[in-house]
Amino acid sequence: MSDAHWHMIFAPNTMDAMLEAGTGLMYANAVAEADSTLLRGFTTVRDVGGPRLG
């Protein structure tokens, strides 16, 4: 399966958590969400609105 509109940073993090948490924790949550997405059967995703570099 593929998803052409996915938010790697926003999927696992709430807006309040992003305002309070450090960048490292937000990225760790995003990596865990990416792992869960793979386990759900998605092999291709397009991260929209996320960081371009990094």
Buried (B, 14 or more C-beta within 10 A) or exposed (E): EEBEEBBBBBBBBEEEEBEEBEEEEBBEBBEEBBEEBEEEEBEEBEBEEEEEEE
